[in-house]
Amino acid sequence: MPERSRIEVEKVTIRALSDVRPASEYLRDAAISLGNFRVAASDNIAARVAMRDEDGEILATAVFGWSPEGWQWWHDVRFGLRAPVAEACRIESRPFWSNRQGARDRDGNVILPEFDFESYYGRLVPNPASIIIPVHLPFSRIGIVSFSCRDNARDDLSHELDRYFETLYLLGHLFIESYARLGTADRWLPDAVVLTRLEVNCLRWVSRGKTDDEIATIMGRSRPTIRFHLQNAATKLGAVNRSQAVFRAGQLGYLSIASPPQAPPLASVG
């Protein structure tokens, strides 16, 4: 059984197209060994382009054992829009498990309680529960690896999530991250420039829906100055307008929501 210390990293890591098939087979076999799991994987929940090996065969059917009959989730362009597990991956970075009653993390906290998981499990997909590994990649790309029971007999995977948490996390991330790197030559890359603090602040206020006049008032600058910084930011990011500049700045992590300040420690009583 491939416990965390015994995962053969090289076997699940993809460095070339020729590695895709053996890496996916290792992932499949490891999942079976751990908990008789069936694997479902996508390197981009927004694109929904089926993962394939060097010969163009779809991994979902050729390796992971999904039937081409019924709902072909690997071809469903709406998966990222209607599947609650995909929505949960947008707000959660740690592995979680889900069934008809909803999604929960390792500590039992409910994720997206208002979402309809009941219409997903047993209807869109045959399995009653699954362990989900979100994989957050550069440029705001999100991959996903799902581990569900091959016999569809278990609808509570809380024990399996707790027991194999680290192992499944590593397997999912090594597989998806290395597969995604195969396509890095085709992606947009920014020039070797750095945005200034004022440029980032201007973009952040634009992302919050503020106008030039409002940003000028908030930052205590003139409107021409605000426009100047926004234009500079767009030029550095290779954007044709401020909307695209905000999008690309968000992809690069410039506009992430700041963490809330930590509460001061309670004074000792005595």
DABELCOR-V350161 format. One record per pair of residues at least 12 apart in sequence whose ideal C-beta (glycine too) atoms are under 10 Angstrom apart, sorted by the first residue. I is the first residue (numbers start at 1). GAP is how many residues later the second one is. Records with the same first field share a line. If there is no record, write none. Layout:
# DABELCOR-V350161
I=GAP / GAP
This chain:
# DABELCOR-V350161
1=29 / 32 / 33 / 34 / 163 / 166
2=24 / 25 / 27 / 28 / 29 / 31 / 32 / 162 / 165 / 168 / 169
3=30 / 31 / 160 / 161 / 163 / 164
4=160 / 161 / 162 / 163 / 164 / 165 / 166 / 167
5=161 / 162
6=24 / 161
7=19 / 23 / 159 / 160 / 163 / 164 / 167
8=18 / 22
9=161 / 162 / 165 / 169
10=13 / 16 / 164
11=12 / 14 / 15 / 16 / 18 / 19 / 163
12=12 / 13 / 14 / 15 / 18 / 158 / 159 / 160 / 161 / 162 / 163 / 166
13=13 / 161 / 162 / 164 / 165 / 166 / 168
14=160 / 161 / 162 / 163 / 164 / 165 / 166 / 167 / 168
15=163 / 166 / 167
16=38 / 162 / 166
17=35 / 36 / 37 / 38 / 162 / 165
18=35 / 36 / 37
19=34 / 35 / 159 / 160 / 163
20=31 / 32 / 33 / 34 / 35 / 37 / 39 / 43 / 155 / 158 / 159 / 162
21=31 / 32 / 33 / 34 / 36 / 38 / 41 / 42
22=31 / 41
23=30 / 36 / 40 / 151 / 152 / 155 / 156
24=15 / 17 / 27 / 28 / 29 / 35 / 36 / 38 / 39 / 40 / 151 / 155
25=28 / 34 / 37 / 38 / 39
26=145 / 148 / 149
27=12 / 14 / 32 / 36 / 37 / 118 / 120 / 144 / 145 / 147 / 148 / 149
28=13 / 31 / 35 / 36 / 37
29=34
30=117 / 134 / 137 / 138 / 141 / 145
31=33 / 100 / 114 / 115 / 116 / 117 / 119 / 133 / 136 / 137 / 140 / 141
32=33 / 118
34=97 / 113 / 126 / 129 / 130 / 133 / 134 / 137
35=96 / 112 / 113 / 114 / 115 / 119 / 122 / 124 / 125 / 126 / 128 / 129 / 133
36=111 / 112 / 113 / 114 / 115 / 117 / 118 / 124
37=90 / 93 / 94 / 109 / 110 / 111 / 112 / 113 / 120 / 123 / 127 / 131
38=26 / 27 / 28 / 88 / 89 / 92 / 108 / 109 / 110 / 111 / 112 / 113 / 114
39=20 / 21 / 24 / 25 / 26 / 27 / 106 / 107 / 108 / 109 / 111 / 132 / 133 / 136
40=19 / 20 / 24 / 25 / 26 / 33 / 34 / 45 / 85 / 87 / 90 / 92 / 104 / 105 / 106 / 107 / 108
41=18 / 19 / 22 / 23 / 33 / 92 / 94 / 102 / 103 / 104 / 105 / 106 / 131 / 134 / 135 / 138
42=17 / 18 / 31 / 32 / 37 / 38 / 44 / 47 / 93 / 100 / 101 / 102 / 103 / 104 / 134 / 137
43=92 / 94 / 98 / 99 / 100 / 101 / 102 / 132 / 133 / 134 / 135 / 136 / 137 / 138 / 139 / 140
44=36 / 91 / 93 / 97 / 98 / 99 / 100 / 132 / 135 / 136 / 139
45=34 / 35 / 36 / 38 / 40 / 41 / 42 / 44 / 45 / 89 / 90 / 96 / 97 / 98 / 99
46=31 / 33 / 34 / 35 / 40 / 44 / 94 / 95 / 96
47=30 / 33 / 94
48=25 / 26 / 27 / 28 / 29 / 30 / 31 / 32 / 33 / 38
49=25 / 26 / 28 / 134
50=22 / 23 / 24 / 25
51=12 / 13 / 23 / 92 / 124 / 125 / 128 / 129
52=22 / 127
58=14 / 16 / 17
59=15 / 120
60=12 / 13 / 14 / 15
61=13
64=82
65=85
66=59 / 60
67=59
70=54 / 55 / 56
71=52 / 53 / 54 / 55
73=13 / 51 / 52 / 73
76=48
79=45 / 65
80=62 / 64
82=34 / 37 / 38 / 42
83=32 / 34 / 37 / 41 / 42 / 61
84=14 / 18 / 19 / 27 / 28 / 30 / 31 / 32 / 33 / 34 / 35 / 36 / 37 / 40
85=13 / 18 / 26 / 27 / 30 / 32 / 35 / 36 / 40 / 45 / 47 / 49 / 59 / 61
86=34 / 46 / 48 / 56 / 58
87=16 / 24 / 25 / 28
88=14 / 15 / 17 / 23 / 24 / 27 / 29 / 44 / 46 / 56
89=14 / 22 / 43 / 44 / 45 / 46 / 47 / 53 / 54 / 55 / 57
90=22 / 44 / 46 / 50 / 52
91=20 / 21 / 43
92=13 / 17 / 19 / 20 / 40 / 42 / 44
93=40 / 41 / 42 / 43 / 49
94=12 / 13 / 17 / 38 / 39 / 40 / 71 / 75
95=36 / 37 / 38 / 39 / 50 / 52 / 66 / 67 / 69 / 70 / 71 / 72 / 73 / 74 / 77 / 78
96=13 / 14 / 15 / 34 / 35 / 36 / 37 / 38 / 61 / 62 / 65
97=14 / 32 / 33 / 34 / 35 / 50 / 51 / 59 / 60 / 61 / 62 / 63 / 64 / 65
98=13 / 14 / 17 / 19 / 22 / 23 / 31 / 32 / 33 / 34 / 48 / 59
99=18 / 19 / 21 / 22 / 23 / 28 / 29 / 30 / 31 / 55 / 56 / 57 / 58 / 59
100=16 / 17 / 18 / 19 / 20 / 21 / 22 / 23 / 28 / 29 / 55
101=12 / 16 / 17 / 20 / 28 / 54 / 55
102=12 / 13 / 14 / 15 / 16
103=12 / 14 / 27 / 29
104=52 / 53 / 54 / 57
105=53 / 56 / 60
106=52 / 55 / 56 / 59
107=55
108=50 / 54
111=21
117=12
121=27 / 34
122=30 / 33
125=21 / 23 / 27
126=22 / 26
127=19 / 20 / 21 / 22 / 23 / 24 / 25 / 26 / 27 / 28 / 30
128=20 / 21 / 24 / 25 / 26 / 27 / 28 / 29
129=18 / 19 / 20 / 23 / 24 / 25 / 26 / 27 / 28 / 29 / 31
130=15 / 16 / 17 / 18 / 19 / 24 / 27
131=14 / 15 / 16 / 17 / 18 / 26 / 27 / 29 / 30 / 33 / 34 / 37 / 41
132=12 / 13 / 14 / 15 / 16 / 25 / 29 / 36 / 40
133=12 / 13 / 14 / 32 / 35 / 36 / 37 / 38 / 39 / 40 / 42 / 43
134=35 / 38 / 39 / 42
135=34 / 37 / 38 / 39 / 40 / 41 / 42 / 44 / 45
136=37 / 40 / 41
137=36 / 39 / 40 / 43 / 44
138=39 / 42 / 43 / 46 / 49 / 51 / 113 / 114 / 115
139=41 / 45 / 48 / 49 / 50 / 51 / 109 / 111 / 112 / 113 / 114
140=107 / 108 / 110 / 111 / 112 / 113
141=35 / 39 / 42 / 46 / 110
142=34
143=29 / 30 / 32 / 33 / 34 / 36 / 37
144=28 / 32
145=23 / 24 / 26 / 27 / 28 / 30 / 31
146=26
147=13 / 14 / 17 / 21 / 24 / 25
187=64
188=49 / 50 / 60 / 63
189=49
190=46 / 47 / 48 / 49 / 58 / 59 / 61 / 62
191=44 / 45 / 46 / 47
192=44
193=39 / 40 / 42 / 43 / 44 / 45
194=42
195=34 / 37 / 38 / 41 / 42 / 50 / 54 / 57 / 59
196=33 / 36 / 37 / 40
197=32
198=21 / 23 / 27 / 28 / 30 / 31 / 32 / 34 / 35
199=29 / 30 / 31 / 32 / 33 / 34 / 35 / 37 / 38 / 46 / 50 / 55
200=29 / 33 / 49 / 54 / 55
201=14 / 17 / 18 / 20 / 25 / 28
202=13 / 14 / 16 / 17 / 19 / 23 / 24 / 25 / 26 / 27 / 28 / 29 / 30 / 31 / 40 / 43 / 44
203=12 / 26 / 27 / 30 / 31 / 34 / 39 / 42 / 43 / 45 / 46 / 47 / 51 / 52
204=42 / 45 / 46 / 50 / 51 / 52 / 53 / 54
205=13 / 14 / 21 / 25
206=20 / 24 / 27 / 36 / 37 / 39 / 40 / 43 / 49
207=35 / 36 / 38 / 39 / 40 / 42 / 43 / 47 / 48
208=38 / 47
210=16
211=12 / 15
212=12 / 13 / 14 / 15 / 18 / 30
213=13
214=12
215=12 / 14 / 15
227=15
230=12 / 15 / 16
231=14
232=13
233=12 / 13 / 15 / 16 / 21
234=12 / 14 / 15
236=12 / 13
237=12 / 14 / 15 / 17
